[in-house]
Amino acid sequence: MPPVPKISYPGEEQALHACVNLERVARGKKLKPTWWPWGAGLFSTSLGPHDACFVMGANHEKGSGYMVNWWIPAALQKDIIESTKINECKNGCVGILIWHFVHHMPVNLWGKGPLFP
């Protein structure tokens, strides 16, 4: 498997895969395969307090992905991501609901994993 970006969501997803496999090994079961997490292809980059860009669909291949959002809309998107993540960490209802869906996405929209994991 190619290297996975060391950003929040892919790191959390790979940690979950590792924990599941540790539990499987402890029970004497075969390891479950891992894959490039679908969220690894999403990048929101801040370019200042009122500017940003958002890339989706990226993978390990150079030049992959599409910049789908930029300038103030991308900066607002980044603010929403940050505030809902903080809300989740404070056990807020809105943040918990949003990030539960993100982490329990029923399908892999892109990436190298199975469509229905």
C-alpha positions in Angstrom: 0.0 0.0 0.0 1.4 3.5 -0.9 2.0 5.9 2.0 -1.1 7.5 3.5 -1.1 11.2 4.3 -0.5 12.0 7.9 -3.5 14.2 8.4 -6.3 13.7 10.9 -8.9 11.5 9.2 -6.6 9.1 7.4 -4.5 8.7 10.6 -7.6 8.0 12.6 -8.8 5.5 10.0 -5.5 3.7 9.8 -5.3 3.6 13.6 -8.7 1.9 13.7 -7.5 -0.7 11.1 -4.5 -1.4 13.3 -6.5 -1.7 16.5 -9.0 -4.1 14.8 -6.1 -6.2 13.5 -4.5 -6.3 17.0 -7.7 -7.6 18.4 -7.9 -10.2 15.7 -4.3 -11.4 16.3 -5.1 -11.6 20.1 -8.0 -13.9 19.2 -5.9 -16.0 16.8 -7.7 -14.8 13.7 -6.4 -13.8 10.3 -5.5 -10.1 9.7 -8.1 -8.0 7.9 -6.7 -6.1 4.9 -6.2 -2.3 5.1 -6.6 0.2 2.3 -6.1 3.8 1.3 -8.9 5.5 3.4 -11.4 7.5 1.3 -10.8 10.6 3.4 -7.1 10.6 2.6 -7.9 12.3 -0.7 -9.5 15.3 1.0 -7.3 18.3 1.7 -8.3 21.7 3.1 -5.4 24.1 3.1 -5.5 27.5 4.8 -4.0 30.3 2.8 -4.6 33.0 5.4 -7.6 34.1 7.6 -9.9 34.7 4.6 -8.5 32.3 2.0 -8.1 28.6 1.5 -8.4 25.8 -1.1 -10.0 22.4 -0.9 -8.9 19.4 -3.0 -10.8 16.2 -3.2 -10.2 12.9 -5.0 -6.4 12.9 -4.5 -4.4 9.7 -4.1 -0.8 8.7 -4.0 -0.3 9.6 -7.7 1.3 13.0 -8.4 -1.2 15.5 -9.8 -4.2 13.6 -8.7 -7.3 15.3 -7.2 -9.4 18.3 -8.1 -9.5 21.7 -6.5 -13.2 22.1 -6.0 -13.4 25.0 -3.7 -11.2 28.0 -3.0 -11.1 31.6 -1.6 -13.7 32.6 1.1 -16.0 29.5 0.6 -13.1 27.2 1.3 -12.1 29.3 4.3 -15.6 29.1 5.6 -15.6 25.3 5.0 -12.4 25.0 7.0 -13.9 27.0 9.8 -17.0 24.7 9.9 -14.7 21.6 10.0 -12.7 23.1 12.8 -15.7 24.2 14.9 -17.6 21.0 14.5 -14.5 19.0 15.4 -14.1 21.1 18.5 -17.8 20.6 19.3 -17.4 16.9 18.9 -14.5 16.9 21.4 -16.7 18.8 23.9 -19.4 16.1 23.5 -21.6 18.5 21.6 -24.6 17.0 19.7 -24.0 18.6 16.4 -20.3 17.7 16.2 -20.9 14.2 17.4 -23.6 13.6 14.7 -21.5 15.1 11.9 -18.3 13.3 12.7 -20.1 10.1 13.5 -21.3 10.1 9.9 -17.9 11.0 8.6 -16.2 8.1 10.4 -19.0 5.6 9.7 -19.5 6.5 6.0 -21.3 3.4 4.6 -19.4 3.5 1.3 -15.9 4.5 0.1 -16.5 7.2 -2.5 -12.9 7.1 -3.7 -9.6 5.7 -2.7 -8.3 2.2 -2.9 -10.6 0.4 -0.5 -13.7 -1.6 -1.2 -16.8 0.3 -2.1 -18.7 -1.3 0.8 -16.2 -2.0 3.6 
